[in-house]
């Protein structure tokens, strides 16, 4: 039972960190597009790459948490 609680806390913190990171990346991208609209396509592509890498962290955390929960 203790493993399940620890796993839930780990997943919660991973999701919190990813949501904060996504918010920062997206807000800075919007600022950059507002300043240099001609780079919109390149900035958007870079943003999606960054968001994808940030989203990998909670997915890995869920897998590790499940490994510990069912140990």
Buried (B, 14 or more C-beta within 10 A) or exposed (E): EEEEEEBEEBBEEBBEBBEEBBEEBEEEBEEBBEEEEEEEEEBEEBBEEBBEEBBEBBEEBBEBBEEEBEE
